[in-house]
Structure formats: C-alpha cells, structure tokens
Amino acid sequence: MKKSRKQQAGATPAIVALERAGTAFSTHAYEHDPAVASYGEEAARALGLDPAQVFKTLVAEVDGALTVAVVPVSGSLDLKALASAVGGKRAAMADPAAAERATGYVRGGISPLGQRKRLPTALDASAGSHATICVSAGRRGLEVELSPTDLASLTEAVVAPIARA
C-alpha cells in the first residue's frame, strides 16, 4: 500500500494545508525542551530569530465563541483589543482542553493553520512589518515561516493591533 505524502513526510495538518494551497513556506525544526514554559520564546531562541518575528497562537473565548489570536512572542495578547477586532464585547483565555479539542493540536503546538475546526482568527498588525513571520507548524519544536499576507489570507484573519508590548 502506498503511503500518502502526509504519512511519508510526517507532515502536520498545517503543512498539508500550506501545500494544498500552493503557498510558499519553509519549516524550521529545533529540539523542544519539555521543561520550558514559554514555547514561543523557546522557538525564537532556538532558531536565532527576533522574538518580534515569531508569533504564538493563542485561543480565547470572545462572547463565548472560541477565537484564535496570533501575536508576537515578544508581547502579550490584549483581550479587549481582540474582542473589539472580531466584533465582540468580552474576551478571556479559553480552557486549554477546549482549545486542543477544537484545533486538533496540543498546547505549545497549536498552529493557526490546518485546524480541526476553522475558528475566527485575528493576526496582530505588527506582522505586516516583517517580510515573513514564523508560527507553529503544528507540533512543539517545528515552526513554519511564511508571509504575513499569506497567513492572513489562508486563515481569513482580521488584521488588527491585538498585542501589547
């Protein structure tokens, strides 16, 4: 039996989504340390990248609906700004188990791409100041680099200032 490309390459759903869309991207792997608390900062440090160019994927609840926020690891999510960006009133961080169930990824490896259930997404406006940004490729220790325009298009993201320094 012939293995699918996904099985052959060990590709994550995020990588499969990028390949299907014909989007230009590159992957960057690093050795993940299970003791590290900040996955995004670990990725930036391990890959020698500016933390403002590496983005973390967070899942919040906006007016009770799960919503994805993609912000630089050098900052934090402004929940009020996220709610406003997606037309909501109140936002709070989602329960990690709910985020994992909805996205199909584990915490620390949640990608904005290839999620089990497409969630409303907001991308911090600072992404536009970089030619490319890195986001999780769908597992700890693997990042995908692509243009912020492509990420916004593929995720149908609202681009807005949703991060705090």
C-alpha positions in Angstrom: 0.0 0.0 0.0 1.4 3.4 -1.0 1.7 5.9 1.9 0.2 9.3 1.4 2.6 12.3 1.3 1.4 13.2 4.8 2.5 9.8 6.1 5.8 9.8 4.2 6.9 13.2 5.4 5.3 13.2 8.8 3.6 16.4 7.8 1.3 18.2 10.2 -2.1 19.3 9.2 -0.7 22.9 9.0 1.9 21.8 6.5 -0.6 19.8 4.5 -2.9 22.9 4.3 0.0 25.1 3.1 1.0 22.5 0.4 -2.7 22.2 -0.7 -2.9 26.0 -1.0 0.3 26.2 -3.0 1.7 28.7 -0.5 5.4 29.4 -0.3 6.8 28.5 3.1 9.7 26.9 4.9 10.0 24.9 8.0 12.4 25.2 10.9 12.8 22.4 13.4 14.5 22.6 16.8 14.9 20.3 19.8 12.0 21.1 22.2 12.8 21.1 25.9 9.7 19.8 27.8 10.8 21.9 30.9 10.4 25.2 29.0 7.3 27.2 30.0 7.2 29.7 27.0 7.1 27.7 23.8 7.3 30.8 21.6 10.3 32.3 23.3 12.0 28.9 23.1 11.4 28.7 19.4 12.8 32.2 18.8 15.9 31.5 20.9 16.5 28.0 19.4 16.2 29.3 15.8 18.1 32.6 16.5 15.2 34.7 15.4 13.9 38.1 16.6 11.0 37.4 19.0 9.0 40.1 17.2 9.1 37.9 14.1 8.0 34.7 15.8 4.3 34.6 16.6 2.4 32.5 19.1 -1.1 31.1 18.5 -3.5 31.6 21.4 -7.1 30.5 21.7 -9.5 32.8 23.6 -13.3 32.9 24.1 -14.9 36.0 22.7 -18.5 36.3 23.8 -18.5 32.5 24.4 -17.0 31.6 20.9 -13.5 30.2 20.5 -11.3 32.6 18.6 -7.7 32.4 17.6 -5.2 35.2 18.3 -1.8 35.3 16.6 0.6 37.6 18.4 4.4 38.1 18.6 6.1 36.1 21.3 7.8 39.4 22.4 4.4 40.7 23.5 1.2 39.5 25.1 -2.5 39.4 23.9 -4.7 42.4 24.7 -8.0 40.6 25.3 -10.1 43.8 25.0 -8.4 44.6 21.6 -9.1 41.0 20.4 -12.8 41.3 21.4 -13.0 44.6 19.5 -11.2 43.3 16.5 -13.6 40.4 16.0 -16.8 42.4 16.8 -17.2 41.1 20.4 -17.6 42.6 23.8 -15.7 40.3 26.2 -12.7 38.0 25.8 -11.0 35.6 28.1 -8.4 32.9 27.5 -10.0 29.6 26.6 -9.8 26.5 28.6 -6.6 24.6 27.2 -8.5 21.4 26.8 -11.2 23.1 24.7 -8.5 24.8 22.6 -6.9 21.4 22.0 -10.2 19.7 21.1 -11.2 22.5 18.7 -7.9 22.9 16.9 -6.7 19.3 16.9 -3.3 20.4 18.3 -1.6 20.2 21.7 -0.8 23.3 23.7 2.5 24.7 22.7 2.0 23.3 19.2 -1.3 25.0 18.2 -1.0 26.3 14.7 -3.3 28.9 13.1 -3.3 26.7 10.0 -4.9 23.3 9.4 -7.1 23.3 12.5 -9.7 20.6 13.0 -12.4 23.3 13.2 -11.9 26.7 11.5 -12.1 29.3 14.2 -12.3 33.1 13.7 -8.8 34.4 13.7 -7.1 37.7 14.4 -3.5 38.5 13.5 -1.6 41.2 15.2 -1.0 44.2 12.9 2.8 44.1 13.7 3.1 41.1 11.5 2.9 43.4 8.5 6.2 45.0 9.4 8.0 41.7 8.5 8.5 40.1 5.1 8.0 36.7 6.8 6.9 35.5 10.2 7.1 32.2 11.9 4.2 30.4 13.6 3.8 26.9 14.9 3.7 24.2 12.2 1.5 22.1 14.4 3.8 20.5 16.9 6.3 21.5 19.5 9.8 22.0 18.0 8.5 22.8 14.5 7.8 26.3 13.1 6.7 27.3 9.6 7.8 30.6 8.0 5.6 32.4 5.6 4.5 35.8 4.6 2.0 37.5 7.0 -0.2 38.3 4.0 -0.4 34.6 3.1 -1.2 33.7 6.7 -4.0 36.3 6.9 -5.4 35.0 3.6 -5.3 31.3 4.5 -6.9 31.8 7.9 -9.2 34.6 6.8 -7.8 36.6 9.7 -8.8 40.1 10.8 -5.5 42.1 11.0 -5.6 44.4 13.9 -3.4 45.7 16.8 -4.2 43.0 19.3 -0.8 42.7 21.1 0.7 44.6 24.0 4.5 45.1 24.2 
